[in-house]
Every structure is written in C-alpha cells, then in structure tokens.
Amino acid sequence: MQFLHESLLELIVQTSVNLPPDVRAAMKQALARETPSTQSYQALVVMAANADMAYEDQGPICQDTGMPTFLIHAPRGLDQIRFSEAIRKAVAEATRLGKLRPNSVDSITGRNSGDNLGPETPIIHYEQWDNDREVEVKLILKGGGCENQNMQYSLPCELEHLGRADRNLEGVKKCILHAIWHAQGLGCSPGVVGVCIGSDRAHGYTLAKYQLFRPLDDVNPDPVLAQLEQEIMEQANRIGVGAMGFGGNATLLGCKITAANRLPASFFVSVAYECWAYRRLGVRLDAESGAITRWLYRDPDRPVERLVEGEGFPLTGREVILSPPLTEEQVRALRVGDVVLIRGEVFTGRDAVHAHLVKHPPEVDLNGAVLYHCGPVVLKENGEWKVKAAGPTTSMREEPYEHEIIRRYGVRAVVGKGGMGQKTLEALKDYGAVYLTAIGGAAQYYARTVEKVLGVHYLEFGIPEAMWHLRVKDFVAIVTMDAHGRSLHAEVEEATGEKVATLKL
C-alpha cells in the first residue's frame, strides 16, 4: 500500500482544516435563524469567518484538535497491526506540521508526548465489511470542551427543570434536552448531539459517538427515531441558549439517535455532545495501493463556498480599547455586554499553569495582566515561535483556582469561553477584574491577532499547557462577567432553564 501514508495524512489535514459541506450548510441555516446584531449572531459570524480562514490558510479550525478517533471498515485479511502503525505515523506527521495540536497526555505523569501518540491514542476502531476492494476510514476530531459535555443518564431519574424522566420516549427526550441545556456555551454551541438509547454504559457511549459520523442532512431509517430527532431539533432551538450560550435562536445544528437492546435492570441514555467546529471526514482507499478512491462527506472537485463575506466581528467604533497592564479603574468602568479590543501583551494559562500558580509565584509580573485561557498550536519556524491556532478553552475548569490567582497576583482580565462560577464572580467584584468571552473554536480568527510571541514559560508542561507571552492587536472579546457582580452566563442559564421547564413533551 505505497500510497497509504499520503492518503491518511491528507485525511487528517483536511479533517482539521476543512469544515464539511453538511456542517457549513447547517451553519448557514443557523445564521439565517438568528436575530442580526445580537451577540449570538455576532458569534456565529465569527465562527463562519473562522471556518473560511481555516480552509484558506489550511490551518486548524479549532486549536483543540481533540483525540483523533478513527472508524475503519476493513476487508477480510487486512493487516490491522500495520494499518494502525500507518495511522500513528500519519498522526505524528500531522502534529509535526501543526495540523494537530499535541494532545496526548500521560494520565499518570502528566507528561505530554508531543506527537499525539501514546497508550490508546489515537483511538482506532475496526469493523469488518463485505468489500474486498476498499478500506473505509472515517475520522472525527472532537475537542475536550465538547467531550466534557457528554452526558449519560440512568432512567428513571430526576432532572433539573424537567422533573422525572421515566423509561419511555418522553423520558429519553427529557434527557437529551437536559444535556443540550446543561452544555450552555461550555461546549461551543450551536452543537450537535449523537445519542444512544439503551446498551450498557461503555458501549452506549461508543454508539452515541458513532452517530456523529452520520451526515447532518440524512434521515433516520427508523421512523420513530426520525420523529424524535426532529422534535429534539425544534424544541432545542426554542430554549434560547444560542451561540456560545449568549442567548438566541440557534442552539442545535443536528440530532442523531440510535437504539440498542439493554439489560432489564438498566436503561441508559448516552449523549455525545459535539461543538459547531464539527470536524468529521472520511475516505475510501484502494485495498492494494492505499490510494484514495473517493471522499466521504465532501466532493473535492466542488469549490468550497465562503460562509460569510469579510473577516468576522463587525466593528462599530464603540468598542473599548484595552492596553495592558490594566488598572482597577479601567475594568470597573466595564459592564456586561461591552465589546473590547485588546491591544498589547497577554499571557496564556490553562489547567497546568493555574494549578502551578496556586502553589508557586509566577515567573512573570501578572499585576494588571490579561490572562487568556488558551492552549494554542505553536510551531518554531526559523528559530522563532509562530502561533498557528489560538482560540479559547473552556474556563470553568479553572474555577477552583481563579479566585486565588486574581487575589494574589492582581490579574485584571480573564479571557476564555463558557463563563465561570460564583467564586470567580466574587473575586472580580472584590478585587476589580472582568471576565471576557472569546468565541470558541475561532482558532484562526484569533491567531491572526497575534503579532508576536514574546516568550514562553513552563514549556515543560507541553505546548498547550505552557504560558505563552503574546503581543496581540485588536483581539475582540465581550464582557460577560463584570466587577459589579453581574454574569451573563448565570442569567442565560436561569432564563433557559425556565424555558426548558415550559416545554410540552
């Protein structure tokens, strides 16, 4: 199979940089559904522009390229050991080229392998099929933010705002809607859900994730499940979560459901949540040469149409310019809903950095600083670090640490996605700081704002977890938690919970 490496590498690259046509069509529908000039609409425009930029620049749509998961339909006699080794080599090469972020972390030592390889990574599933001439390879790149929003329910159960969910289709519907409501902006809505009704705990999750390999525009062959998918779509888009949890009409892009037999004692509903950056492609390979015979989900001969004109967030001239270091007076003047443009120096910091800073003082002065929850894709070119993708990560993971970091070190602005909790909100109010929301998944959009990498600290944590010192220009974000005790995220969660409670199921 002399062409196998090139074919697998091309599949990985295109999956990372090229949003599939069915997802593009769903994003266009979401834009048409949303109310213009709202924050949710503005977020959708940035997402769409980012997808266009990623394809044009051949850069990752989102910096979190997830844990690559391959589903392979293989003819009898395929050497799975050698085929898997070819996949691993292609994954490592794509990582070296900056098309995948190094995401494989040793669960015992915390060490990042640097090449996306390690025990059980990447994930490879084989199924035999009755076709001796071709190998089908499907790939999904599902980031950690949306992976963390996966949910599994054991019926009967009690659900917030929805009451008791029984062992019937009404109970199933309640579980799915609860999962969509619960994700809010943490999973970069508008999202897609894959669902399995039944099976056991482990296989139910696998089958739910497999549903994400279905095209968004297909119709479930089971009429009962087809009706259920349609009802979930209609009701989910009425609860008002909107893009990034800002509130709005576009909450869900797709719902795909399967059912599997279960044990009498068990009734599980497994939900795999996928973000708007729905990176999923596939190929058919010649079983002898490994050459691509055709693509799945896309036609390479058909030009990729732009989703939007322009480069994203339309500026009005009313934006607030923030040039770090910031003062308490500056941030206390900000209110929820203000749009800011950051011009100057910022520091990235996510899980490992936050855990380190609560035990050790930083190597840099964070007084008045902007701390960006981001794990970028960064490559060294001609001796200099270059940012290739730089969207925000989910901030809620830093909730146990952020209060102390703001208090101890004088951080004035925290940037991330999905919002943070009450403890952080109290720190913003007590010490004079703000939380700014950047648009999730917009890795190319934000990478273009980075003028220079000024330095890096804690590189031993791995590229995504290191603290990168960046100079940015016109980095756009929205104030969603201010220094006066107001949180847009809490308000939308409460309002949408009330809407969920009124749904007629």
C-alpha positions as CSV (number, residue, x, y, z in Angstrom):
1,M,0.0,0.0,0.0
2,Q,2.5,2.5,-1.3
3,F,0.1,5.5,-1.1
4,L,-1.3,4.7,2.4
5,H,0.8,7.3,4.4
6,E,-0.1,10.2,2.0
7,S,-3.8,9.2,1.9
8,L,-4.0,9.1,5.7
9,L,-2.1,12.3,6.2
10,E,-4.4,14.1,3.7
11,L,-7.5,12.8,5.5
12,I,-6.2,14.1,8.9
13,V,-5.2,17.5,7.4
14,Q,-8.5,18.0,5.6
15,T,-10.5,17.0,8.7
16,S,-8.6,19.6,10.8
17,V,-8.9,22.5,8.3
18,N,-12.0,21.9,6.2
19,L,-15.4,22.1,7.7
20,P,-17.6,19.5,5.9
21,P,-20.3,20.8,3.4
22,D,-23.2,19.5,5.5
23,V,-21.9,21.3,8.6
24,R,-21.4,24.5,6.5
25,A,-25.0,24.2,5.3
26,A,-26.2,23.9,8.9
27,M,-24.2,26.9,10.0
28,K,-25.8,28.9,7.1
29,Q,-29.2,27.9,8.4
30,A,-28.2,28.9,12.0
31,L,-27.1,32.4,10.7
32,A,-30.4,32.7,8.9
33,R,-32.3,31.7,12.1
34,E,-30.5,34.1,14.4
35,T,-31.5,37.7,15.0
36,P,-29.0,40.1,13.4
37,S,-26.9,42.4,15.6
38,T,-27.3,40.2,18.7
39,Q,-24.3,38.8,20.5
40,S,-25.3,35.3,19.4
41,Y,-25.4,36.4,15.7
42,Q,-22.0,38.1,16.1
43,A,-20.6,34.9,17.5
44,L,-22.0,32.9,14.6
45,V,-20.4,35.4,12.1
46,V,-17.0,34.9,13.8
47,M,-17.4,31.1,13.7
48,A,-18.3,31.2,10.0
49,A,-15.4,33.6,9.1
50,N,-13.1,31.4,11.1
51,A,-14.1,28.3,9.1
52,D,-13.4,30.3,5.9
53,M,-10.0,31.4,7.2
54,A,-9.1,27.8,8.2
55,Y,-9.7,26.5,4.7
56,E,-8.0,29.3,3.0
57,D,-4.9,29.1,5.3
58,Q,-5.0,25.4,5.7
59,G,-4.8,25.9,9.5
60,P,-6.8,24.1,12.2
61,I,-10.4,25.3,12.5
62,C,-10.0,25.0,16.3
63,Q,-6.8,24.8,18.3
64,D,-8.2,21.8,20.3
65,T,-7.9,19.1,17.7
66,G,-9.2,16.6,20.2
67,M,-8.2,12.9,20.4
68,P,-8.3,11.6,16.8
69,T,-10.8,8.8,16.6
70,F,-10.8,6.5,13.5
71,L,-13.6,4.2,12.5
72,I,-12.4,1.7,9.9
73,H,-14.4,-0.7,7.8
74,A,-11.9,-3.3,6.6
75,P,-11.9,-6.3,4.2
76,R,-11.1,-9.8,5.3
77,G,-7.3,-10.2,5.7
78,L,-6.4,-6.6,6.3
79,D,-3.2,-6.4,8.4
80,Q,-4.6,-4.3,11.2
81,I,-1.2,-4.1,13.0
82,R,0.5,-2.5,10.0
83,F,-2.5,-0.3,9.2
84,S,-2.7,1.0,12.7
85,E,1.0,1.8,12.6
86,A,0.5,3.7,9.4
87,I,-2.3,5.7,11.1
88,R,0.1,6.5,14.1
89,K,2.8,7.7,11.7
90,A,0.4,9.9,9.9
91,V,-0.9,11.4,13.1
92,A,2.6,12.1,14.3
93,E,3.4,13.8,11.0
94,A,0.2,15.9,11.1
95,T,1.2,17.0,14.6
96,R,4.7,18.0,13.4
97,L,3.2,20.1,10.6
98,G,0.9,21.9,13.1
99,K,-2.4,20.5,11.7
100,L,-3.0,18.7,15.0
101,R,-2.2,20.1,18.5
102,P,-0.1,17.7,20.7
103,N,-2.9,16.4,22.9
104,S,-1.8,13.1,24.2
105,V,-1.0,13.4,27.9
106,D,0.2,10.6,30.2
107,S,-2.6,10.1,32.8
108,I,0.0,9.1,35.5
109,T,2.9,11.5,35.0
110,G,1.0,14.4,33.2
111,R,3.7,14.4,30.5
112,N,2.6,15.4,27.0
113,S,4.1,13.0,24.4
114,G,4.4,15.9,21.9
115,D,3.3,13.8,18.9
116,N,-0.3,12.7,19.8
117,L,0.9,9.1,20.3
118,G,0.7,7.0,23.5
119,P,-1.2,4.2,25.1
120,E,-4.6,4.0,23.4
121,T,-4.0,7.2,21.4
122,P,-5.1,7.7,18.7
123,I,-8.3,5.8,19.1
124,I,-8.8,3.2,16.3
125,H,-11.9,1.1,15.9
126,Y,-12.1,-1.7,13.3
127,E,-15.2,-3.4,11.8
128,Q,-15.0,-6.0,9.0
129,W,-17.2,-5.5,5.9
130,D,-18.0,-7.4,2.8
131,N,-15.9,-5.4,0.4
132,D,-12.5,-6.9,-0.5
133,R,-11.5,-4.0,-2.8
134,E,-11.7,-1.0,-0.5
135,V,-10.9,0.2,3.0
136,E,-13.2,2.9,4.5
137,V,-11.6,5.2,7.0
138,K,-13.6,7.8,8.9
139,L,-12.1,10.3,11.3
140,I,-13.6,12.6,13.9
141,L,-11.7,15.3,15.8
142,K,-13.7,16.0,18.9
143,G,-12.2,18.6,21.3
144,G,-12.0,18.4,25.0
145,G,-14.5,21.2,25.6
146,C,-17.4,19.4,23.9
147,E,-16.1,16.0,25.1
148,N,-16.6,17.3,28.7
149,Q,-20.2,18.0,27.9
150,N,-21.0,14.3,27.2
151,M,-23.8,13.1,29.5
152,Q,-25.2,9.7,30.5
153,Y,-28.4,9.1,32.3
154,S,-29.8,6.1,34.0
155,L,-33.6,6.1,33.9
156,P,-35.7,6.7,35.9
157,C,-34.1,9.9,37.2
158,E,-34.9,13.4,38.3
159,L,-33.8,16.2,36.1
160,E,-33.4,19.9,36.9
161,H,-36.4,21.9,35.4
162,L,-37.8,18.7,33.7
163,G,-38.8,16.6,36.6
164,R,-38.9,12.8,36.5
165,A,-37.6,11.0,33.4
166,D,-39.2,7.6,33.1
167,R,-38.2,4.6,31.0
168,N,-40.0,5.7,27.8
169,L,-39.5,8.0,24.9
170,E,-40.7,11.0,26.8
171,G,-38.1,10.3,29.4
172,V,-35.5,9.9,26.7
173,K,-36.5,13.2,25.2
174,K,-36.1,14.9,28.6
175,C,-32.6,13.5,29.0
176,I,-31.5,14.8,25.6
177,L,-32.9,18.2,26.1
178,H,-31.3,18.4,29.6
179,A,-27.9,17.6,28.1
180,I,-28.3,20.3,25.5
181,W,-29.4,22.9,28.1
182,H,-26.7,21.8,30.5
183,A,-23.9,22.4,27.9
184,Q,-24.8,26.1,27.5
185,G,-21.7,27.8,26.0
186,L,-19.2,25.4,27.5
187,G,-19.3,23.1,24.5
188,C,-19.2,25.9,21.9
189,S,-22.9,25.9,20.9
190,P,-24.6,25.6,18.5
191,G,-23.8,22.0,18.8
192,V,-24.7,18.5,17.6
193,V,-25.7,15.6,19.7
194,G,-25.2,11.9,19.0
195,V,-27.5,9.7,21.2
196,C,-27.8,6.0,22.1
197,I,-30.9,4.8,23.8
198,G,-30.1,1.6,25.7
199,S,-27.0,-0.7,25.6
200,D,-24.6,-0.7,28.6
201,R,-22.6,2.2,30.0
202,A,-19.5,1.7,27.9
203,H,-20.9,0.6,24.6
204,G,-23.7,3.2,24.8
205,Y,-21.2,6.0,24.8
206,T,-19.4,4.4,21.8
207,L,-22.7,4.1,19.8
208,A,-23.6,7.7,20.7
209,K,-20.3,8.9,19.3
210,Y,-20.7,6.7,16.2
211,Q,-23.9,8.7,15.5
212,L,-21.7,11.7,14.9
213,F,-20.4,10.0,11.8
214,R,-23.9,10.4,10.2
215,P,-24.4,13.3,7.7
216,L,-26.4,16.1,9.2
217,D,-28.9,16.0,6.3
218,D,-29.7,12.3,6.4
219,V,-33.0,10.8,7.7
220,N,-33.1,8.1,10.3
221,P,-34.3,4.9,8.7
222,D,-36.4,4.2,11.9
223,P,-39.5,6.4,11.6
224,V,-39.9,6.6,15.4
225,L,-36.3,7.8,15.9
226,A,-36.6,10.1,12.9
227,Q,-39.6,11.8,14.5
228,L,-37.7,12.0,17.8
229,E,-34.7,13.7,16.1
230,Q,-37.0,16.3,14.5
231,E,-38.8,17.1,17.8
232,I,-35.5,17.5,19.6
233,M,-34.2,19.9,16.9
234,E,-37.4,22.0,17.1
235,Q,-37.5,22.1,20.9
236,A,-33.8,22.6,21.5
237,N,-33.8,25.7,19.3
238,R,-36.6,27.2,21.3
239,I,-34.9,27.1,24.7
240,G,-32.7,30.1,23.9
241,V,-29.2,29.1,24.7
242,G,-27.9,30.5,21.4
243,A,-24.3,30.6,20.1
244,M,-21.7,30.4,22.9
245,G,-24.5,30.5,25.4
246,F,-25.1,34.2,24.7
247,G,-28.9,33.6,24.4
248,G,-30.5,33.2,21.0
249,N,-32.4,31.1,18.4
250,A,-29.6,28.8,17.2
251,T,-28.7,26.2,19.8
252,L,-28.5,22.9,17.9
253,L,-27.3,22.0,14.4
254,G,-28.1,18.4,14.4
255,C,-29.5,15.4,16.5
256,K,-28.7,11.8,15.5
257,I,-30.2,8.9,17.6
258,T,-29.8,5.2,17.6
259,A,-31.2,2.5,19.9
260,A,-29.7,-0.7,21.2
261,N,-31.1,-3.5,23.3
262,R,-30.4,-3.3,27.0
263,L,-30.5,-5.3,30.2
264,P,-33.8,-5.5,32.1
265,A,-32.2,-3.7,35.0
266,S,-30.6,-0.9,33.0
267,F,-31.9,1.9,30.9
268,F,-29.2,4.3,29.8
269,V,-29.4,7.3,27.6
270,S,-25.9,8.3,26.4
271,V,-25.4,11.7,24.8
272,A,-22.2,12.6,22.9
273,Y,-22.1,16.4,22.5
274,E,-20.2,17.9,19.6
275,C,-19.4,21.6,19.1
276,W,-20.1,23.8,16.0
277,A,-16.5,23.0,14.8
278,Y,-17.7,19.6,13.8
279,R,-14.6,18.1,12.1
280,R,-15.5,14.8,10.6
281,L,-14.4,13.4,7.2
282,G,-13.7,10.0,5.6
283,V,-12.2,8.3,2.6
284,R,-12.4,5.1,0.7
285,L,-8.9,3.6,0.0
286,D,-7.9,1.1,-2.7
287,A,-7.2,-2.1,-0.6
288,E,-4.0,-2.8,-2.6
289,S,-2.4,0.6,-3.2
290,G,-3.8,2.7,-0.3
291,A,-4.7,5.5,-2.7
292,I,-7.9,7.5,-2.1
293,T,-10.6,6.3,-4.5
294,R,-13.2,8.7,-3.1
295,W,-14.0,11.1,-0.3
296,L,-16.9,10.9,2.1
297,Y,-18.9,13.9,3.2
298,R,-17.2,16.2,0.6
299,D,-16.6,16.4,-3.1
300,P,-13.0,17.6,-3.6
301,D,-13.9,18.8,-7.2
302,R,-16.6,21.2,-5.9
303,P,-15.3,24.6,-4.8
304,V,-15.7,25.4,-1.1
305,E,-18.1,28.4,-0.9
306,R,-17.4,31.1,1.7
307,L,-19.9,31.2,4.6
308,V,-19.7,34.9,5.1
309,E,-18.1,38.0,3.5
310,G,-15.5,39.8,5.4
311,E,-13.4,38.6,8.4
312,G,-15.8,38.3,11.2
313,F,-16.8,40.6,14.0
314,P,-18.1,43.9,12.5
315,L,-16.7,46.8,14.5
316,T,-18.9,49.8,15.3
317,G,-16.4,52.2,16.7
318,R,-17.9,51.9,20.2
319,E,-15.5,49.2,21.2
320,V,-13.4,49.8,24.4
321,I,-9.7,49.6,23.8
322,L,-7.8,47.8,26.5
323,S,-4.0,48.1,26.5
324,P,-2.4,46.0,29.4
325,P,-1.3,46.5,32.1
326,L,-4.8,47.5,33.1
327,T,-5.9,49.5,36.1
328,E,-8.7,48.8,38.5
329,E,-10.5,51.9,37.4
330,Q,-10.4,50.8,33.8
331,V,-12.0,47.4,34.5
332,R,-14.6,48.7,36.9
333,A,-15.8,51.0,34.1
334,L,-16.7,48.0,32.0
335,R,-20.2,46.4,32.0
336,V,-21.6,43.2,30.8
337,G,-22.2,43.5,27.0
338,D,-19.3,45.8,26.3
339,V,-17.1,44.8,23.4
340,V,-13.4,45.2,23.9
341,L,-10.3,45.3,21.7
342,I,-7.2,44.1,23.4
343,R,-4.0,45.7,22.1
344,G,-0.8,44.8,23.8
345,E,0.6,41.9,25.9
346,V,-1.4,38.9,27.1
347,F,-0.4,35.7,28.8
348,T,-2.0,32.3,28.2
349,G,-2.6,30.0,31.1
350,R,-4.8,27.0,31.4
351,D,-5.0,23.9,33.6
352,A,-1.4,23.2,34.4
353,V,-0.5,26.9,34.8
354,H,-3.4,27.5,37.2
355,A,-2.5,24.5,39.3
356,H,1.1,25.7,39.4
357,L,0.3,29.3,40.3
358,V,-1.7,28.5,43.4
359,K,1.4,26.8,44.8
360,H,4.2,28.9,43.3
361,P,4.6,32.6,42.4
362,P,4.7,33.2,38.6
363,E,7.9,33.8,36.6
364,V,6.3,37.0,35.2
365,D,4.5,40.0,36.6
366,L,0.7,39.5,36.4
367,N,-0.3,42.7,38.0
368,G,-2.8,44.4,35.6
369,A,-2.4,41.5,33.2
370,V,-4.7,39.8,30.8
371,L,-4.8,36.0,31.4
372,Y,-6.0,34.1,28.4
373,H,-7.4,30.6,28.9
374,C,-5.9,29.1,25.7
375,G,-3.9,26.1,24.6
376,P,-2.5,27.3,21.2
377,V,-0.9,25.4,18.4
378,V,2.6,26.8,18.2
379,L,5.4,25.9,15.9
380,K,9.1,27.0,15.7
381,E,9.9,28.4,12.3
382,N,13.4,29.8,11.5
383,G,14.2,30.0,15.2
384,E,11.0,31.9,16.2
385,W,7.8,30.6,17.7
386,K,4.7,31.2,15.5
387,V,1.1,30.8,16.7
388,K,-0.9,28.7,14.2
389,A,-4.2,28.5,16.1
390,A,-5.3,30.3,19.3
391,G,-9.0,30.1,20.3
392,P,-10.2,30.0,23.9
393,T,-10.5,26.9,26.1
394,T,-13.4,26.2,28.5
395,S,-12.9,28.4,31.5
396,M,-14.9,26.5,34.1
397,R,-12.1,24.1,34.6
398,E,-10.1,26.9,36.2
399,E,-12.9,27.8,38.7
400,P,-11.1,26.1,41.6
401,Y,-8.1,28.4,41.1
402,E,-9.1,31.7,39.5
403,H,-10.2,33.4,42.7
404,E,-6.8,32.9,44.3
405,I,-4.8,33.9,41.2
406,I,-6.8,37.2,40.9
407,R,-6.4,37.9,44.6
408,R,-2.7,37.1,44.8
409,Y,-1.3,38.4,41.6
410,G,-3.6,41.3,40.5
411,V,-4.8,39.9,37.2
412,R,-7.4,42.4,35.8
413,A,-8.9,40.5,32.9
414,V,-9.5,36.8,32.3
415,V,-10.4,35.7,28.8
416,G,-11.9,32.3,27.9
417,K,-15.2,30.7,26.9
418,G,-18.3,29.4,28.6
419,G,-18.1,31.6,31.7
420,M,-17.1,30.9,35.3
421,G,-18.8,30.3,38.6
422,Q,-19.7,32.2,41.7
423,K,-16.3,32.1,43.4
424,T,-14.7,33.8,40.4
425,L,-17.5,36.3,40.1
426,E,-16.9,37.3,43.8
427,A,-13.2,37.8,43.0
428,L,-14.0,40.0,40.1
429,K,-16.1,42.2,42.3
430,D,-13.8,42.2,45.4
431,Y,-10.6,42.9,43.6
432,G,-11.6,44.7,40.4
433,A,-11.4,42.4,37.4
434,V,-13.5,41.2,34.5
435,Y,-14.2,38.0,32.6
436,L,-14.1,38.4,28.8
437,T,-15.6,35.8,26.4
438,A,-13.8,35.0,23.2
439,I,-15.6,32.9,20.5
440,G,-15.0,29.2,21.0
441,G,-13.4,27.3,18.1
442,A,-12.3,30.5,16.3
443,A,-8.7,29.5,16.3
444,Q,-7.6,31.1,13.0
445,Y,-9.6,34.3,13.8
446,Y,-7.7,34.8,17.0
447,A,-4.3,33.6,15.6
448,R,-4.4,36.5,13.2
449,T,-4.5,38.9,16.1
450,V,-1.2,37.6,17.4
451,E,1.6,39.9,16.2
452,K,4.5,38.2,18.0
453,V,5.4,35.5,20.5
454,L,7.4,37.4,23.2
455,G,8.3,34.4,25.2
456,V,7.3,31.1,26.8
457,H,7.3,29.9,30.4
458,Y,6.7,26.4,31.8
459,L,7.3,24.7,28.4
460,E,7.9,21.5,30.4
461,F,4.1,21.3,30.8
462,G,3.8,20.8,27.0
463,I,2.9,23.3,24.2
464,P,-0.8,23.5,25.0
465,E,-0.3,23.9,28.8
466,A,2.7,26.3,28.7
467,M,2.3,30.0,29.5
468,W,2.8,31.9,26.2
469,H,3.6,35.6,26.3
470,L,2.0,37.2,23.3
471,R,1.6,40.6,21.8
472,V,-1.9,41.0,20.2
473,K,-3.7,43.6,18.2
474,D,-7.5,44.1,18.1
475,F,-8.2,40.9,20.0
476,V,-12.1,41.0,20.2
477,A,-13.9,39.8,23.3
478,I,-17.2,40.5,25.1
479,V,-17.6,41.4,28.7
480,T,-19.8,38.6,30.1
481,M,-18.9,38.9,33.9
482,D,-18.1,42.3,35.3
483,A,-16.7,43.8,38.5
484,H,-20.2,44.7,39.7
485,G,-21.4,41.2,40.3
486,R,-23.3,40.6,37.0
487,S,-22.8,37.4,35.0
488,L,-24.5,37.0,31.6
489,H,-23.8,33.2,31.8
490,A,-25.8,32.9,35.0
491,E,-28.6,35.0,33.6
492,V,-28.9,32.9,30.4
493,E,-28.7,29.7,32.3
494,E,-31.6,30.8,34.6
495,A,-33.7,32.1,31.7
496,T,-33.2,29.0,29.5
497,G,-33.9,26.7,32.5
498,E,-37.3,28.4,32.8
499,K,-38.0,27.8,29.1
500,V,-37.0,24.2,29.4
501,A,-39.5,23.8,32.2
502,T,-42.3,25.0,30.0
503,L,-41.6,22.7,27.1
504,K,-44.6,20.4,26.2
505,L,-43.0,17.0,25.8
